């Protein structure tokens, strides 16, 4: 009997060890999926908001000159409205639906919008807000607000990215927009009676059906002001659902950006888990081999989560992680840190003329040039589309400019397959004391736009 119990005990021990190891491994992969889903959703949301900020930046710096600020100072609302109403129509065509000027007391000096907004309550801002300080003769006059409706950002997200994005908004936000006449209706979400959709743009995912099924699970997390993500299995079809909280300028929760995406990774994880549980009954060699496969899969998954598949450079999520770390290090040790942002001049023309396949080859060739011309200590990433970034630690703005010029010349003199000559425009910025990461990026990006406006194929330094 003992001879039977010993192998049974060994088999049971191997099974229990295998079960614990692979169960924990499955949880780790799930957590990585959830964390990565949150990062991707936040990154995509930020990229769309950044596009709108570029529009409002241009409007602010182009329109609000001394003459206009003098009118704000003198409270000439009628004249302001006459001047800005015409210019605001251009922004309105870009889905920026509200412009508000508040004085020092927080009272509206001017409101331009599609709806009938006669008041402006920061606690119930009904869209993504961008704010700018208004100063005249070194005196603070108040703030300028731009509002981008959630439906516009939602539309852009669904147009640019393959997944389905919806804004899940608090009921009072939707009612305020209905009252103002900015929208015609609000749509029950099916997730909570307190949350509604302003508009639904569904691709090929059964949103209504899924919301009914996940209602109880979602209600546990709604209102906690934290992002969350989970997998839903609908008869073998796996969906990754991610919620990102959206706040107004007073840091009050307005709702959530919800991303619905089909997931092909989780079924692989489940299959691997059950397979490995079966293999845990076998000999120690088989168990060791199974652990090896698990670790290899985990490393591959992490690699894919950090790398841009087309160019082989790091992706935007990884770049943001490194940027935070390098900024902290630069500030702690008071060392210089510089950032280069650049993109390919007239890349759309390349795609239109030769096709996207040739455009992809240009991006791959450019990535190789980047790797060849930067130092081992530099960090290069694909920022998005044809735009790239290089983070240069221990480098001041003069050194970064030399690096940027070196890269510019390397690209200009390189003969790209099919296309031939390609040029790039570059913006350079050095980290300033106490500067936030987003401000650091914006300054470099403004320098890039300055380079484009200056004729392209050149390097400009941020002010």
N, C-alpha and C positions, 0 to 999 in steps of 0.2 A: 504493500500500500504506500510506503514511504517513497518508493521509486516513482510512483504515480504522482504523489503530492509535490515532489521536488520539481519535476518539469512543469507541472501545473503552476507552481509558485513562481518559477522563473518566467513562464509565459505570461502570468498575470502581472508580474513586476514590469516586464518589458511593455506590456499593453498599457499599464497605468502610467509609466514614464512617457511612453509615446503619446498617450492621450493628453497628458499635461503639457508636454512640449508643443505638440501641434495645435492644441486648443489655444494656448497662449500666443503661438505664432499667428493663428488666424485672427485673434483679437488685435495683435500688433498691425497686421495688414489692414484690418478694418479701420483702425485708428489713423493709419497713414492715408487711406482712401478719404476718410472724413476730413482730416486736416488739409489734405491737398485740395479737396473739393472747396473748402472754405477759402483757401488761398487763391484758387483759380477764380472763384466767383468774385471775391474782393478785388482781385487784380483786374478782371474784365470790367467791373463796375467803375473802378478808378480810371481806367483807360478811356471809357466813354465820358466820364465827368471831366477828364483832362482836356478832351476835345472841345467841350463847351467852354472850359475856362480859357482856352486859347482865344476863342471868339470874344468873350467878355473882356479879356485882357486887351485885345486889340481895340475894342470899342472904347474902353476906359481911357487908355493912353492916347487914342486918336481924337476923341470927342471932348473930353473934359479938360479943356485948356483954361488959361487964365480968365478969358472972357466968360466962359460958362460958369466957372467957379465964382466969379464976381456976382453973377446973377443968383447963385445959390446963397451967397453971403448976404445979398440985399433982399432975399426972399421974393424974387420976381417969378412967382410960380407960373403965371400966364405966359410970360416970355419963354421960360424954361420949357414949358409944355409944347409951345409952338415949335421950338428948335428941336427938342428931343423926340417929339412924336414922329417926325419925318424920318429921323435917323434910326429910331427904334424899330420901324417897320422892317428894316433889313435884318435886325436880330430876330424879329418875330417870324420871319420866313425860315430862320434856322431853329425854330421851336423854342426860343427863349421868350416866354409869354408874359413876363412881368418885369418892370423896372420901377424901383421905389427909391425915393430919396427921403431919409429921415433926418430931422434936425437934432440938436443936442438933447432935447427933451424927449426924443423918441417919437415925435409926431410927424406925420407925413407932410413933406413939402410938395411932393409930386408922386402920383401913382399912374403908371402907364401899363395897361394890361388888356387882355382879351375880355375877361369877365368884368362884372360890375363890382370891383373891389373899391370900396370907399374907405375902408379901414385897413390897418396893417397890424396884425397881432403876431409877434414872434413865436408865441406858444403854439400857433396853429398855421405855421408855414406849410403850404400844400405842395411843395416841390423841392427839388434840390436847389439850395441857395448858395450864391456866391456874393461875397460882401467886399466892398472897397471903402477905404477911408477917404473922405473929402476934406482937403485942407486949402486954405487961402491965406497967403501972407503969414505962414507958420501958425495959423489958427485952425483948430479942428472945427469943422462945420457940421459934421454928422457922418452918416454912412450911406453908401449907394448899394442897393441890393438888386441882384438879378435872380430870377426864378426860372428854373427849367422844370416843366411838369414831368411827373413820374412816367406818364404814358410815353413821352418823347424819348426818355432814357431807355425805357422798356423796349420801344420800337427799335432803337439803335442796337441794343444788345441782341435782340432776336434777328436783326438783319446781319450783324457782323459775325456772330457766333452760332454754332450749329445747334446748341441746346435751346430749350424754351425758358424764357425769363419772364416772371410776372411780379408786379409790386403788390404785396399784400398790405393794404393800408387800414389804419384805424377808421372806424365808422365816422367819427367826428371830422376827420380829414376829408372823406368823400362827401359828407353832407355840406361842409363849408364850400367846397367847389361847386356842388349842385346849386346852392343858394346864390353863389356869385355868377352862375350861368356859364362857368368855364367848361363844364361837361354836361351831357344829357342824362346820364344815368350811372349808377354804381351797381356792381354785380356781386351778389353774395358769394363768398369764397368756398363755403362748404366745410371750412376748417374751424370757424368760430363765428358766432353771431356778432362779435365785436369787430370783425375784420372783413373788408370787402376788396374786390378788384375794381379798379377804375376802367380797365379795358383788358380784354383777353385776346392774346394772339397765340393760338395753338398750332404747333407744327404737326407732329405725328405721335403725340403722347396723350393718352386719355386723362387729362387733368381732372375733370369733374369726378370721374370714377375713382381715381387715386385719392383725391382729397377726402372723399367719404370714408375710404378705408383707413386712412392714416389720421383721421380727426382726433381720436383719443390720445394717440401718441404725441401729436403736435401740441395739443392743449397743455401738456405737462411742461413744455418749454416756452410757449408764447408769453411775452411780457417779462422775461428774465433778462432782456437787454444783451443777450450773448448769442453769437452765431452757433448754429448746430446743424448737423447733417446725419442722415441715416439712409439705409438701403430698404427699399420696399420690393417684395417679390410678388408679382402678379402672374400666377400660373407659368412660372419659368422665365418670365421677362423681368429683369432686374432694373430698377430705377434708383438712381442716386438723387436724393432730394436735399437741397442745401438752403438754409435760411440765414440771411445776413441782416442784422438790425439796421434800420435807417433812422437817424436822429436829425432834429432840427438844430438851429443855431444855439438854442438854449439847452441842448443836450437832452431834449425830451424825445421819447420814442415815438416815431411817426408810423412805423410799420416794419415790414421786412421785404427785402429783395429775395425772391424764391427762384431757385434754379432747378429745373427738372431735366435730368439727362439719363439716357439709356446707358447702362453700365455692363460692359463685357468682362470686367476684371473680377468682380465678385463671384460669378459662377465658377471661374477658374480656381479661386481661393477655396470655395466649398468643395469642389471636386478633389483638389489637392489634399484638403483636410481629411475627407473620408478615405481616400486612397492610402494616406499615410497612417491612418488608424488601423487599416487592414494590415499594412506592412509591418506595423509594430508587433504583430504576432510572430513574425519570422525571426531569423537569426540576427545577432548583433550587427553583422556586416550589412544586412539589408536595412536595419534601423539606421546605422551610420550613413549609408548611402541616401536614405530618405531625408535625414537631417541636412546632408550636403545640398540636396536639391532645394530644400526649403530655404536655406541661407542664400543659395545662388539666386533663387527667384526673388527673395527679399531685396538683395543688392541690386538686381536688375530693375526692380520696381522703383527703388530709390533713385537709381541713375536716370530712369525715364522721367521721374518727377522733377528733376533738376535741369534737364538738358533739352534744348531745342532740337527736335528730330531732324529738321532739314539741314541746318548749318553745323550742328555738332557743338555750338557754343552753349553757354549756360542760358537758361530761360529767365524770364522776368521775375518769377517768384524767387529763384535762387539769388538773383542780383539784389533784390530788395533785402534779403537776409544778410548778404555780405555787406551791403551798403550800411545797414544799421550797425553791424559789428565794427566796420572800419571807421565810421564816424565816432563811435564811442572810444575807440583806441586813439584816434587822432586828437580828440579833445582831452583824453586822460594824460597823454604824454606830450601834448602841445606840438604835434608834428603836422606837416602839411599834407593835404589830401586834395586831389583834383579829379574832376569828372569831365569826360568828353562824350558828347552826344552828337551823332551824325547820321545822315541818311543819304541814299543814292539820289542824285539829281535826275529828275524826269523819269523816275522808275515806271510810272504808269505808261509812259510812251513806249518803254521797252516791252512791257507786257502786251500793250495794244498792237505793237508792230510785229513782234516775234512770237508772242504767245506766253502763257504762264510757265510752261515747261522750261523755256529758255530763261525766263525771269528767275526761276528757281536755281538754274545753273549759275546765273550771275551772283545770286546770294551765296551759294556754296563757294564759289571762287573768291568772293569778297571775304568770307569767313576765314579761308586759308591765308589770305593776305594779312588779315588782322592778327591771326596767331603768329605769323612769321615776323611781324613788325613790332609786336609789343614785348615787354619784358616778362620774365617768369613771375614777377611780383604783381603784375597788372592783372586785372580781372575784366574779361570781355564777355558781353552777353548780347543776345538779340532782344531788343526792346519791344519790337513789334513790327510786322510788315517789313519794310525796307530800312527800318531805323535800328541803330545799334548804339551801345554804350560801352565805355571803357572807364573803369575805376583805377586810378593811379595813386597808390599809397606812397608816402614819403616823397611826394612830387609837388612842387609849387606850380603856380600858373605859368611861369616861363618855361619850365620843363615840360609841362603838359602841352603847351603850345608847340614846342619843338616836336613832341611825339605826334601831335595831331597833324603837323605839317609833313612830317615824315610819312605818315600813313596816307595823307592826301596825295603826295607825289607818287607813292608806290601804286596807288589805284589809278592815277592819271596816266602813268607810263605803262601799265599792264594792259596787254591785249586780251580782252575777254573773248571766249569762244562765241562765234556767231555775231555777237554784238559789236565787238571791237573796243572802242574807247568808251569808258565810263568814268564819271567824276562824282565826287561826294562833297557835301558841305558840312562843316563841323563847328560846333559850339563848345567852348571851354570855360570851366568855372573852377575856382579854388574855394574850398570850404571856409566859411567865415566863422568866427567864434560864436557859439550859441545858436548857430543856424540849424534849422530843422531839415530833415532829409527831403521833404517835399519842396521846400524853398530852394534847397541846393539844386534839385533837379530842374525846377522851373527856371532858375537863372541860366543854367546851361542850355535849356531848351530855348529860352529867349535869344541867347547868343546864336543858336543854330538858325533861328528865323532871321536874325540880323544878317547872317551869312547868306541866306537865300535871297533876302531882299537886296543884298549888296552885289548880286550877280552870280551867286553859286560858285562851286569849286574854289572855296576859300575857307579860312579859319577865322573865327571871331571869338573874342574874349568877353565873358560876361562882366557887366558893370558891377 
